Amino acid sequence: MSESTKVLGDFNPFDPAVLESPFEFNRMLVSDAPVYRDPNTNLVLVSSYELVHEALKRHEDFSNRFGQAMAGKAAQDEELRDVQSEGYPNVDTMLTADPPEHKRFRGLVNKAFTPRRVDKLEPNIQKVADDLITGFIQDGRFSVLRQFCVPLPLSVIADQLGVPSEDLPQFKRWTDGFVAQLGGMASKEEQVEAARLIVEYQHYFAERLAEAKAAPRDDIISDLVRARLEGERPLNTAESLSIIQQLLVAGNETTASTIAAGLLLLIQHPDQMKLVCEDPGLLPNMIEEVTRLTTPTQNMWRVATNDCELGDFKVNKGDFVFIRYGAANRDPARFEDPDRFDVLRENAAEHLAYGHGIHFCIGAMLARKEMLVSFRTLLARLGDLKIADGQAIAHKPNMLLRGLQDFEIEFRAVSLV
């Protein structure tokens, strides 16, 4: 065993300290063991840009059907099983499905995220951003997540789903439940509470689906009610709920995290903030650089369906594979000086934060639009941004997602309207 492997063995990828600051571990993985079997967990960790990119393309070897395996572990707990029995069964649709099922389900919602549909949403996104800022601009400070980053994308996806805005606080609670379940760091009590929240979500949206069936509208829920798989059978309720759940979580949690992280990076790098304030045309590239550097979905699961090789590493059928997007996005073989925040970086958009291949994030275009409107509006209406005194900057403990806990920013009002 090499010295580097011995040092890697000292890390546990799920240690809260590693989740909070994964950078040293990721650098060592990329440099010394881009595919690595972790002795603490027996997981196969894939970390270099080249091999993450390759693994994401090889869906025939690295399956997304990890949902049922995760659900099976939870089902061993009687209390969790009792709570879940009050709702609908877990089914594999988009994130946790493979071809051909994946293509069928994804095709049902693709039209909601076309360039034309996303461009038509911009006036609504702009109104939401302006209304949120107007709500706190005279205070001189705001809670980054609670008052802006969370409600903006949540409002947009709720509008697309066709559900009332007054229910947004419930959507946030349900999203937190999904994230806790997905993140793998919840205590037994937190797992039970997350299960209760998910059942609550299921019953709420089952009612919305029934309403849309009786009186269809122009929204995603009605699209799902009208949809036919392969032109034949309609979706059942569990399938529709699975798709809505993924849109609800992916449609707000990661976008909110990236906007918050981008504000923090700009405040920490005033030279870069000066560049984008003087030339707003740099905002799209800045957003790609923020996304690369912060990578809100740090990791994601795959399951090996065959004995195979990745690089020169042998992967066994049945291995759980941990795809480390955050490590790949800081691979020096792909990104020069990868830890540097550079809004002028020429290849910033080559990051893998949205995935690659058939599971490329369906909402990437919407996320980019929401971030563009957010940063453009925040930087135009708020000046002299700084972290408020006494704020602790830390991330929520989660195996897969890396999002900031809330913090407050002080500012000078530039434009009240």
HELIX and SHEET records of a PDB file:
HELIX    1   1 GLU A    3  LEU A    8  1                                   6    
HELIX    2   2 PRO A   16  GLU A   20  1                                   5    
HELIX    3   3 PHE A   23  ASP A   32  1                                  10    
HELIX    4   4 TYR A   49  LYS A   57  1                                   9    
HELIX    5   5 GLY A   67  ALA A   75  1                                   9    
HELIX    6   6 GLU A   78  GLN A   84  1                                   7    
HELIX    7   7 GLU A  101  VAL A  109  1                                   9    
HELIX    8   8 ASN A  110  PHE A  113  5                                   4    
HELIX    9   9 PRO A  115  PHE A  136  1                                  22    
HELIX   10  10 ILE A  137  ASP A  139  5                                   3    
HELIX   11  11 VAL A  144  VAL A  144  1                                   1    
HELIX   12  12 LEU A  145  CYS A  149  3                                   5    
HELIX   13  13 PRO A  151  LEU A  161  1                                  11    
HELIX   14  14 SER A  165  ASP A  167  5                                   3    
HELIX   15  15 LEU A  168  GLY A  183  1                                  16    
HELIX   16  16 LYS A  188  ALA A  214  1                                  27    
HELIX   17  17 ILE A  220  ARG A  226  1                                   7    
HELIX   18  18 THR A  237  ALA A  250  1                                  14    
HELIX   19  19 GLU A  253  GLN A  268  1                                  16    
HELIX   20  20 PRO A  270  GLU A  278  1                                   9    
HELIX   21  21 PRO A  280  LEU A  282  5                                   3    
HELIX   22  22 LEU A  283  THR A  294  1                                  12    
HELIX   23  23 TYR A  325  ALA A  328  1                                   4    
HELIX   24  24 ALA A  348  GLU A  350  5                                   3    
HELIX   25  25 GLY A  357  HIS A  359  5                                   3    
HELIX   26  26 ALA A  364  ARG A  381  1                                  18    
SHEET    1   A 5 VAL A  35  ARG A  37  0                                        
SHEET    2   A 5 VAL A  44  VAL A  46 -1                                        
SHEET    3   A 5 PHE A 320  ARG A 324  1                                        
SHEET    4   A 5 ASN A 299  ALA A 304 -1                                        
SHEET    5   A 5 PHE A  62  SER A  63 -1                                        
SHEET    1   B 3 ARG A 141  SER A 143  0                                        
SHEET    2   B 3 GLU A 408  ALA A 413 -1                                        
SHEET    3   B 3 LEU A 382  ILE A 387 -1                                        
SHEET    1   C 2 ARG A 228  LEU A 229  0                                        
SHEET    2   C 2 ARG A 233  PRO A 234 -1                                        
SHEET    1   D 2 CYS A 308  LEU A 310  0                                        
SHEET    2   D 2 PHE A 313  VAL A 315 -1                                        
END                                                                             
